[in-house]
């Protein structure tokens, strides 16, 4: 075994697992790792941010664009706490992110002397928002710890993990056995459960499909489309799964609102009429439905804790969505013939839903139409916590996978811009020429405007659209309509966003609703970082749709 520092074992273990990018911010306890990564700078790029919060957001965006784990590294204590919001987002969105965190020296642990960045029981802080966390105490443990971190991220339900390495462990030398990366096969379904599901679907007359984020993350779009066409089942999506089924397909029936409740969603129209429901990779968190055992809910999920959580499943299948759908389709073809065409019915559901939505949000619909008209079909949209982002969940159509990213139920204000930066870096690596567009509001954008420096330094050609209504708009609308217009604490005083961008050397543009389409077209022709500010009045968010 070669003799090396723990920091060198860390860098080489990352390299063995095909890591080519680390999002980080320097500090005393991680400097040995920086030094080790210097020797690998031709194969692993260090992207240093201006705030630790951006490290995990960028890693999240990178993971969504590349379908590989994103990696971030921060100092302990305040660095770790700043990075926690991005970890929570990745946890909610079932995305593999590895956070490497520093620690105080092992000899100082448990003495509570107030060492720099010291936090007692730091591992415990992140347990609710990580799948696995661990601290190594000897340099020889590092390769196996990295292997386990990747095993945790790449098996079962993908979620973030955290690994802590004290600086004295990184500086110490030992004979260390480096380990190759592991291959992890997707989990197949129990054949007996597949046969039972196929039997129920074969005799159904009005099946439907609800595909959630798990179907997208598993890469199950081909299997989903083939199953829908065989069953002639209307397909409903969730915001997290947009793109897994083409929204111009005749069987597409609409996207459910997700974490807020309204009976306008397609599930409330379709599920009551269905005698079989296939729910794939979704928590099925849609309130107000009544699903009886005669309706044959078949739930497929890699996480067994989600099966039957919100509605009782007639058949619960713990498996990777892509593997399970392939097995299910094969079993169905052995015992049944393709079902009669129901595309006209699905189209009616979709059109009626769209007409209702546009009746509530005509101005938002016009803006969303311009986005769809100008964006390439392959472009990735990072949908922020802002009015146009909320409505895009329901109204912005996608025909290709890996083109829409949300913060899922975490609803993270401020995540869109730094996530977009990481996604654009990842897209440039995985699919050169792919555009990424971050949609944010004025409130959310100001969480991370310092990362304009990062965009400029690393030439990240992200287009960021800032919808500016000088307010925390959804909250101000809530005050106006639910609290007798008692507006307090929701109005904003903003900088000149164009001049702010220009101060960082980034191209800034400004328009209003009427000029948005033309300005968007112009901005998309610019091959460098761009901030496009769009001034508009406050508008109703979809949270206020009828319940």
C-alpha positions in Angstrom: 0.0 0.0 0.0 1.4 3.5 -0.8 2.0 5.9 1.9 0.2 9.2 1.7 -1.6 11.9 3.6 -5.3 11.6 4.4 -6.0 14.6 2.1 -4.3 12.8 -0.8 -6.4 9.7 -0.1 -9.5 11.9 -0.2 -8.6 13.6 -3.5 -7.7 10.3 -5.2 -10.8 8.6 -3.9 -12.9 11.4 -5.4 -11.1 11.0 -8.7 -11.7 7.2 -8.6 -15.4 7.9 -8.4 -15.3 10.1 -11.5 -15.7 13.4 -9.6 -14.5 16.2 -11.8 -15.9 19.2 -10.0 -16.0 20.3 -6.3 -17.9 23.4 -5.1 -16.2 24.9 -2.1 -15.2 27.9 -0.1 -11.7 27.9 1.6 -11.1 27.9 5.3 -8.5 26.6 7.8 -9.9 23.1 8.4 -10.2 22.2 4.7 -6.9 23.6 3.4 -5.1 20.2 3.4 -7.8 19.0 0.9 -7.2 22.1 -1.2 -3.5 21.3 -1.3 -4.2 17.7 -2.3 -6.6 18.8 -5.0 -3.9 21.1 -6.4 -2.1 18.1 -7.7 -5.3 16.9 -9.5 -6.3 20.3 -10.8 -6.2 19.1 -14.4 -8.9 16.5 -13.7 -10.9 18.0 -10.7 -12.0 21.6 -11.0 -12.4 23.6 -7.8 -15.2 26.1 -8.1 -14.9 28.4 -5.2 -18.0 30.4 -4.3 -18.6 33.6 -2.3 -20.9 32.0 0.3 -21.1 28.4 1.6 -24.8 28.3 0.9 -24.0 28.3 -2.8 -21.7 25.3 -2.6 -24.5 22.8 -1.9 -27.0 24.6 -4.2 -24.5 24.4 -7.0 -23.7 20.8 -6.2 -27.5 20.1 -6.4 -27.8 21.8 -9.8 -24.7 20.0 -11.1 -26.2 16.6 -10.0 -29.5 17.3 -11.7 -27.8 18.3 -15.0 -25.3 15.4 -15.1 -27.1 12.5 -13.3 -24.0 12.2 -11.2 -23.4 13.1 -7.6 -22.6 16.7 -6.9 -19.8 17.4 -4.4 -19.4 20.3 -2.0 -16.8 21.1 0.6 -17.0 23.6 3.5 -15.5 24.3 6.9 -17.3 23.1 10.1 -19.6 25.2 12.2 -20.8 28.3 10.3 -19.7 26.9 6.9 -21.7 23.7 7.5 -24.7 25.6 8.7 -24.6 27.9 5.7 -24.5 24.9 3.4 -27.4 23.2 5.2 -30.2 24.8 3.1 -28.8 23.2 -0.1 -28.6 19.9 1.6 -32.2 20.2 2.7 -33.2 21.0 -0.9 -31.3 18.0 -2.2 -32.9 15.8 0.5 -36.4 16.9 -0.5 -35.7 16.4 -4.2 -34.0 13.0 -3.7 -30.8 14.1 -5.3 -27.3 12.8 -4.6 -25.0 15.4 -3.1 -21.9 14.7 -1.1 -20.9 17.4 1.4 -17.4 17.1 2.7 -17.1 19.0 6.0 -14.1 20.0 8.1 -13.9 19.5 11.8 -11.7 20.6 14.7 -8.6 18.4 15.4 -9.4 15.1 17.0 -7.5 15.8 20.1 -9.7 18.8 20.9 -13.0 17.1 20.4 -15.2 16.9 23.5 -13.2 19.4 25.5 -15.4 22.4 24.6 -12.5 24.9 24.5 -14.1 27.0 21.8 -11.9 26.0 18.9 -12.4 27.8 15.7 -15.8 26.9 14.1 -16.4 24.3 16.9 -19.9 22.8 17.2 -20.6 20.1 19.6 -22.0 16.9 18.0 -21.9 18.4 14.6 -23.1 15.2 12.9 -26.4 15.4 14.7 -27.3 18.7 13.1 -27.5 17.2 9.7 -29.2 13.9 10.4 -32.7 15.1 9.4 -31.5 16.3 6.0 -29.0 13.6 5.1 -29.3 9.9 4.3 -26.0 9.1 5.9 -23.3 11.0 7.8 -20.0 9.9 9.2 -16.7 11.2 10.7 -13.4 9.5 10.0 -10.7 9.5 12.7 -7.8 7.9 10.8 -6.5 8.6 7.3 -6.7 4.9 6.4 -10.5 5.0 6.7 -11.0 7.6 4.0 -11.2 5.4 0.9 -13.8 3.1 2.4 -15.7 6.2 3.8 -15.9 7.7 0.3 -16.9 4.4 -1.2 -19.7 4.1 1.4 -20.8 7.7 0.7 -21.2 6.9 -3.0 -22.9 3.6 -2.1 -25.5 5.5 0.0 -26.1 8.0 -2.7 -26.3 5.6 -5.6 -28.4 2.8 -4.1 -32.0 2.9 -2.8 -33.5 6.4 -2.7 -30.8 9.0 -3.8 -30.3 11.6 -1.1 -27.4 13.8 0.2 -24.7 12.4 2.5 -22.1 14.2 4.7 -18.6 13.1 5.5 -16.5 14.9 8.1 -12.7 14.8 8.1 -10.7 16.6 10.9 -7.7 18.5 9.6 -5.2 16.5 11.6 -6.5 13.4 9.9 -6.1 15.0 6.5 -2.5 16.0 7.4 -1.5 12.7 8.9 0.3 10.1 6.7 -0.4 6.4 6.6 -0.2 3.4 4.3 -3.5 3.6 2.5 -5.2 1.2 0.2 -7.1 3.2 -2.5 -10.3 1.6 -3.7 -12.0 1.6 -7.1 -15.5 2.8 -7.7 -18.3 0.4 -7.3 -21.1 -0.4 -9.8 -24.6 -0.5 -8.3 -27.3 -2.3 -10.2 -30.9 -0.9 -9.9 -33.2 -2.8 -7.6 -35.6 -5.0 -9.6 -39.1 -5.7 -8.4 -40.5 -8.9 -6.9 -41.8 -11.0 -9.8 -44.8 -12.1 -7.8 -45.9 -8.5 -7.1 -45.3 -7.6 -10.8 -47.6 -10.5 -11.9 -50.3 -9.4 -9.4 -50.1 -5.8 -10.7 -50.2 -7.0 -14.3 -53.2 -9.1 -13.6 -55.2 -6.2 -12.1 -54.2 -3.9 -14.9 -55.1 -6.4 -17.6 -58.7 -6.5 -16.5 -59.0 -2.8 -15.9 -61.1 -0.6 -18.2 -60.1 2.9 -17.1 -56.5 2.9 -15.8 -54.5 6.0 -15.1 -50.9 6.8 -14.2 -49.4 9.3 -11.8 -45.6 9.7 -12.3 -43.6 11.5 -9.7 -40.0 12.6 -9.3 -38.8 9.1 -8.7 -39.8 8.1 -12.3 -37.6 10.9 -13.6 -34.7 10.3 -11.4 -34.7 6.6 -12.3 -34.6 7.5 -16.0 -37.8 5.7 -16.7 -39.2 7.9 -19.5 -39.1 5.2 -22.2 -40.7 2.6 -20.0 -43.4 5.1 -18.8 -44.3 6.1 -22.3 -44.6 2.4 -23.5 -46.7 1.5 -20.5 -49.0 4.4 -20.9 -49.5 3.6 -24.6 -50.1 -0.1 -23.9 -52.7 0.7 -21.2 -54.0 3.9 -23.0 -53.9 5.4 -19.6 -54.0 9.2 -19.1 -50.7 10.3 -17.5 -50.5 12.9 -14.7 -47.2 14.4 -13.5 -46.0 16.2 -10.4 -43.8 19.4 -10.6 -40.8 17.3 -9.7 -41.4 14.9 -12.6 -42.0 17.4 -15.5 -40.2 16.1 -18.6 -40.4 12.4 -17.8 -43.5 12.2 -20.1 -43.8 14.6 -23.0 -46.5 17.1 -22.4 -47.4 17.2 -26.1 -48.2 13.5 -26.0 -51.9 12.7 -26.6 -52.2 10.8 -23.3 -50.8 13.7 -21.2 -53.5 14.9 -18.8 -51.8 17.6 -16.8 -49.5 18.4 -13.8 -50.8 18.3 -10.3 -50.0 21.3 -8.1 -47.9 19.3 -5.7 -47.4 20.6 -2.2 -50.4 23.0 -2.1 -53.9 21.8 -2.2 -56.5 22.6 -4.8 -59.2 20.4 -6.4 -58.4 21.9 -9.8 -55.6 19.4 -10.4 -56.0 16.6 -12.9 -56.0 13.9 -10.2 -59.3 15.2 -8.8 -60.8 14.8 -12.3 -59.3 11.5 -13.3 -58.7 9.3 -10.2 -62.4 9.1 -9.1 -63.2 7.7 -12.6 -60.4 5.1 -12.6 -60.5 1.4 -11.8 -56.7 1.1 -11.6 -54.1 3.7 -10.6 -50.4 3.2 -11.2 -48.4 5.6 -8.9 -44.7 5.7 -9.8 -42.0 7.3 -7.6 -44.4 9.7 -5.9 -45.5 10.4 -2.3 -49.0 10.8 -3.8 -49.5 13.9 -1.6 -52.7 15.0 -3.2 -55.4 15.9 -0.6 -59.1 15.4 -0.9 -59.1 12.1 -2.9 -61.0 9.1 -1.9 -59.4 5.9 -3.2 -61.1 2.6 -2.4 -59.6 -0.9 -2.7 -61.7 -1.6 -5.8 -59.7 1.1 -7.6 -56.5 -1.0 -7.4 -53.8 1.4 -6.4 -50.5 0.0 -7.6 -47.6 2.0 -6.1 -44.0 1.6 -7.2 -41.3 3.3 -5.2 -37.7 2.7 -4.4 -38.4 3.9 -0.8 -40.7 1.4 1.0 -41.7 4.1 3.5 -43.6 6.0 0.8 -45.7 3.0 -0.2 -49.2 3.4 1.3 -48.2 6.5 3.2 -51.0 8.8 1.9 -53.3 6.3 0.3 -53.6 2.5 0.9 -51.9 0.5 -1.9 -53.5 -2.6 -3.3 -50.1 -3.7 -4.6 -46.9 -2.1 -3.2 -43.7 -2.7 -5.2 -40.4 -1.6 -3.8 -38.1 -1.2 -6.8 -36.3 1.1 -9.1 -39.0 2.7 -11.3 -37.2 2.0 -14.6 -36.6 -1.7 -13.7 -40.1 -2.2 -12.4 -41.9 -0.6 -15.3 -39.9 -2.7 -17.7 -40.9 -5.8 -15.8 -44.5 -4.7 -15.6 -44.8 -4.0 -19.3 -43.2 -7.4 -20.1 -45.7 -9.2 -17.8 -48.7 -7.3 -19.3 -47.7 -8.2 -22.9 -47.9 -11.9 -22.0 -51.5 -11.8 -20.7 -53.2 -8.9 -22.4 -53.5 -6.9 -25.6 -53.1 -3.1 -25.9 -56.2 -1.3 -24.6 -58.6 0.9 -26.8 -57.5 4.5 -27.5 -58.3 7.0 -24.8 -56.3 9.9 -26.2 -59.4 12.1 -26.8 -60.4 11.7 -23.2 -57.0 12.6 -21.9 -56.9 15.6 -24.3 -60.2 16.8 -22.9 -58.9 16.6 -19.3 -55.8 18.5 -20.3 -57.6 21.3 -22.3 -60.2 21.8 -19.6 -57.5 22.1 -16.9 -55.4 24.5 -19.0 -58.5 26.8 -19.7 -59.2 27.0 -16.0 -55.6 27.8 -15.1 -55.3 30.5 -17.7 -58.5 32.0 -16.5 -56.9 32.6 -13.1 -53.5 33.6 -14.5 -53.8 35.2 -17.9 -50.7 37.5 -17.6 -48.6 34.7 -16.2 -49.7 32.5 -19.1 -48.5 35.1 -21.6 -45.1 35.2 -19.9 -44.9 31.4 -19.8 -45.9 31.2 -23.5 -42.9 33.4 -24.3 -40.6 31.2 -22.3 -41.8 28.1 -24.2 -41.6 29.8 -27.6 -38.0 30.9 -27.1 -36.4 28.2 -25.1 -35.0 25.2 -26.9 -36.8 22.0 -26.1 -33.6 20.7 -24.4 -33.1 23.8 -22.2 -33.2 23.2 -18.5 -35.3 25.6 -16.4 -34.6 26.1 -12.7 -37.9 27.1 -11.3 -37.5 29.4 -8.3 -39.9 30.4 -5.5 -41.5 33.2 -7.4 -44.9 33.8 -9.1 -43.8 32.7 -12.6 -42.0 29.8 -11.1 -45.1 28.6 -9.2 -47.2 28.9 -12.3 -44.6 27.2 -14.4 -45.1 24.1 -12.3 -48.6 23.9 -13.8 -48.4 25.7 -17.2 -44.9 25.5 -18.7 -44.8 22.4 -20.9 -41.8 20.2 -21.4 -41.2 17.3 -23.9 -37.8 16.1 -22.8 -36.4 14.7 -19.5 -33.9 16.6 -17.3 -35.3 20.0 -18.3 -37.1 21.2 -15.2 -35.8 21.5 -11.6 -37.7 22.6 -8.5 -36.8 22.6 -4.8 -39.6 20.1 -4.2 -41.5 20.4 -0.9 -38.6 22.3 0.7 -39.7 25.4 -1.2 -36.3 27.0 -0.8 -36.4 30.8 -1.4 -33.1 31.9 -3.0 -32.0 28.6 -4.4 -32.7 29.1 -8.1 -29.7 31.3 -9.1 -26.9 29.3 -7.4 -28.6 26.1 -8.4 -28.7 27.4 -12.0 -25.0 28.1 -11.9 -24.2 24.5 -10.9 -26.6 23.1 -13.4 -25.0 25.2 -16.2 -21.6 23.9 -15.3 -22.9 20.4 -15.2 -24.7 20.9 -18.5 -21.6 22.2 -20.1 -19.8 19.0 -19.0 -22.5 16.5 -19.9 -24.3 18.1 -22.9 -22.2 20.9 -24.4 -24.5 23.6 -25.8 -27.4 22.9 -23.5 -28.9 26.1 -22.1 -29.9 26.6 -18.4 -32.3 29.4 -17.4 -32.9 30.3 -13.7 -36.2 31.9 -12.9 -36.1 33.9 -9.7 -37.9 36.8 -8.0 -36.3 39.9 -6.6 -36.6 38.6 -3.1 -34.9 35.3 -3.9 -32.2 36.7 -6.2 -30.8 38.9 -3.4 -30.0 35.8 -1.4 -27.0 35.1 -3.6 -26.2 38.0 -5.8 -22.6 37.8 -4.7 -22.4 34.6 -6.9 -22.4 36.9 -9.9 -18.7 37.1 -9.1 -18.6 33.3 -9.4 -20.4 33.4 -12.7 -18.0 35.9 -14.1 -14.8 34.3 -12.8 -15.7 30.9 -14.2 -17.5 32.0 -17.3 -20.8 30.3 -16.4 -23.2 31.2 -19.3 -26.3 31.1 -17.2 -29.3 33.2 -18.1 -31.0 34.4 -14.9 -34.5 36.0 -15.2 -35.3 38.2 -12.2 -39.0 39.0 -12.0 -39.2 42.1 -9.9 -42.4 43.2 -8.2 -40.6 44.9 -5.3 -42.1 42.5 -2.8 -42.1 39.1 -1.3 -45.1 38.7 -3.6 -46.8 35.5 -2.5 -46.8 36.6 1.1 -48.0 40.2 0.2 -50.8 38.7 -1.9 -51.7 36.5 1.1 -51.9 39.7 3.3 -54.0 41.5 0.8 -56.6 38.8 0.3 -56.6 36.8 3.6 -55.6 39.4 6.2 -57.7 42.5 5.1 -54.8 44.1 3.3 -52.8 44.5 6.6 -49.5 44.7 4.6 -46.4 44.6 6.8 -42.9 43.2 6.3 -43.4 42.2 2.7 -42.4 45.3 0.6 -38.9 45.5 -0.7 -36.4 48.2 -1.7 -34.2 46.8 -4.4 -30.9 47.8 -6.1 -30.7 48.6 -9.7 -30.3 45.0 -10.9 -28.8 45.9 -14.2 -26.1 48.1 -12.6 -25.5 45.4 -10.0 -24.9 42.8 -12.6 -22.6 45.2 -14.5 -20.7 46.0 -11.3 -19.6 42.3 -11.4 -18.8 42.4 -15.1 -22.0 40.5 -16.0 -24.4 41.6 -18.8 -27.5 43.2 -17.4 -30.8 43.8 -19.2 -34.2 45.3 -18.2 -37.7 45.0 -19.7 -41.3 44.8 -18.6 -44.1 42.4 -19.4 -44.8 43.8 -22.8 -41.2 43.6 -23.9 -40.3 40.3 -22.3 -40.6 38.1 -25.3 -38.2 40.2 -27.4 -35.8 40.7 -24.5 -35.7 36.9 -23.8 -34.9 36.2 -27.5 -32.0 38.7 -27.3 -30.7 37.4 -24.0 -30.6 33.8 -25.3 -28.3 34.8 -28.1 -25.6 35.9 -25.6 -23.1 33.2 -24.7 -22.1 34.6 -21.3 -23.7 35.2 -17.9 -26.8 37.4 -18.3 -29.2 38.9 -15.8 -32.6 39.9 -17.3 -34.7 41.9 -15.0 -38.5 42.0 -15.7 -40.6 44.5 -13.9 -44.2 43.5 -13.3 -47.0 44.0 -10.8 -47.7 41.6 -8.0 -49.9 38.7 -9.3 -52.0 36.0 -7.7 -50.0 32.9 -6.8 -51.5 29.4 -7.5 -51.7 28.9 -3.7 -54.9 30.9 -3.8 -56.7 28.6 -6.3 -60.0 27.2 -5.1 -59.8 24.5 -2.5 
